[in-house]
Amino acid sequence: MEQKAANQPPFFMKQNKNTRLSKLLLTICAISFSTIAIYLPGIDGPFIFDDLSNITNNTFLRITEINTSSITHSLNSGHAGPLKRPVAMLSFALNYYFAGGYIASAFKITNIVIHCINALLVFTLFALLFKQINSPHLKKYFGGVASSTALIWAIHPINLTSVLYVVQRMTSLSTLFSLASIILYLLARNRSLQKTLCWRTPCLFFASFSSLILALFSKENAALIPLIILLIELTLYSGSKPWCNFIKQTKASQITLLILTAIIAIFSLLWAVDYAQPGFNSRPFTMMERLLTEARVLCFYLSLILVPRIDGFGLFHDDIALSSSLLEPFTTITSIIFITGLLATSLYYREKNPLFSLGIGWFFIGHLLESTFFPLEIAHEHRNNLPSIGILLALASLIPASTLNSKKILTSLLFISLILGSTTWLRSKQWGNYQSLAYYEAAHHPNSPATQALLSNAANQAGDIEVATQAIKRAMELEPKETAYAMHYQNILAIYAKPIPIELQQETLRRLKANRLTPSTQLALDQIVGCLKRKPCASLKNNYLEWINAVIEKEPNKAIYLYMRGRAYRAINNELAALNDYQKAHEVSPTFLHPLFEIANILLKAGQIDRAEEIILLIDSANKKATFRRDKEIKKLRELLSRIK
């Protein structure tokens, strides 16, 4: 009996284990409940902006049963990014299925849950990283530092658009799988350093790679995760086996590795520049202008992370002036100097404070795709969802290890959390209503054209024509190269039965002919052509035809514009001209099925049954080769044909 008792672990060890478990559960609850409470006021807000084109107007997400066909269609229904982001698209489809429709609150609650999971992954990641540092104080209090930092990340207002802007689930899902990939890699890496290897190590590495693939198919930013893992290796595992063995073998091997790395980097950069260049044809800025501007944007992001002012945040940041040279504006060169100095500082302190070096490097690596020379919009806050983790890691590393358990540090962290949480809660409350969102955004960003357009749309929905027209005119003034605002201005006047000045039509046409056709212009053309058949937009029919003719003159071989003109002709009952444009659109793009459906409907309406049957057979043949199959629509056409027969 005595021997048995002696072999049992002492009671205090059991107590410590229970205490640790209790603290872990308390941390999970505190982070989750705080996050949910702060974001809850925003769940009643509507779908906005890119939510419409990616989610609510995407018929392939409207699944009513879960089967191979519906899953496949939803996976392939994305059009954002080169990989089309199938994981995110599937999540939207499943949200639609389980919510029973496009219920915005259900989609936003799902986003909040994902954000809570991400916060817990940040806690896990920080705990692993802090344990890797050779500091007795940090190892002793790593749990408290990790949980505090994870909470700050979870409630930081810079992450709000990643949560309440539904389409940015693409970003938060990519963050989820990216964090999981890094954590699994760290677990596998730590196991690989142990003397005895087992089957769990390769399984963890495989799980890390699998998670990376899921992250990539959520959003392409995850392609940067290998670089972050490489940075972790260089900062925290630089003296560990086995990865360092090759590097430290001989001088020749080091030179060879450097040359190979340089060659790969140069060819990757040249390929990326060549890939990105065509995208600037539809942007109001050049590649060089964007690259120079992004130096100021990165400093702006840092300011939002470090000093979160509520009037600094916004859905759009198109009020940021472009940098035309290093000295115009002057803050361009100062931003570049600051970034260079920050990177040099992190490199200098890589041995004394590896977590600081890792955090700064993490932030800039995380912005390599969206904040460099790719033809994206200038700035968006959601781009900091993953990179901001690096800045918080760097800040946590600056806390003196000897003061980690002091009341001053704990009080400071609590105070910071209260400020951040309050700011995010206020923003969340603003996002809970479309009108309040638009009015607050316009108050904080009066010089943002996109925000003024948002205010105009919100005021239009509320029936306030005065504010709606003032805001859209302001948007036109702020962005003289954007045609979409002039089109929306005409649309508002038509809806309220107001006369459309000839000068406004002339200005619309001038903008169309003189400037690039932006995605916003294409979206405006698509939205307004759908309204032409309705009474409120009747006065726009002739004006619209002038717009689309000007567009086709610039882009004669683009099927979507020919299809739009066909719809405009149908709106004025010119069926022959519509058929001609639909036929041209199909010839330009044989896999574009919309024109064929329109042709079939016109023929059925005219009673030309035989020709309609031929078109339906053509649709059926083209449908088999199409990326997005239209089986349901074809079935409805056949049913209509049968009834007419």
ABEGO torsion letter per residue (X at the ends): XAAAAAABBBAAAAAAAAAAAAAAAAAAAAAAAAAAAAAAAAAABBBBEAAAAAAAABAAABBABBBAAAAAAAAAABABEAAGGAAAAAAAAAAAAAAGEBBAAAAAAAAAAAAAAAAAAAAAAAAAAAAABBBAAAAAAAAAAAAAAAAAAAABAAAAAAAABAAAAAAAAAAAAAAAAAAAAAAAAAAAABABBBAAAAAAAAAAAAAAAAAAAABAAAAAAAAAAAAAAAAAAAABOAAAAAAAABAAAAAAAAAAAAAAAAAAAAAAAAAAAAAAAABABBAAAAAAAAAAAAAAAAAAAABBBAAABBABAAABBBBABAAOBAAAAAAAAAAAAAAAAAAAAAAABAAAAAAAAAAAAAAAAAABABBBBABBAAAAAAAAAAAAAAAAAABBAAAAABAAAAAAAAAAAAAAAAAAAAAAAAAABAAAAAAAAAAABAABAAAAAAAAAAAAAAGBAAAAAAAAAAAAAABAABAAAAAAAAAAAAAAGBBBBAAAAAAAAAAAAABBBBAAAAAAAAAAAAAAABAAAAAAAAAAAAAAAAAAAABAABAAAAAAAAAAAAAAGBAAAAAAAAAAAAAABAABAAAAAAAAAAAAAAGBAAAAAAAAAAAAAAAAABABBAAAAAAAAAAAAAAAX
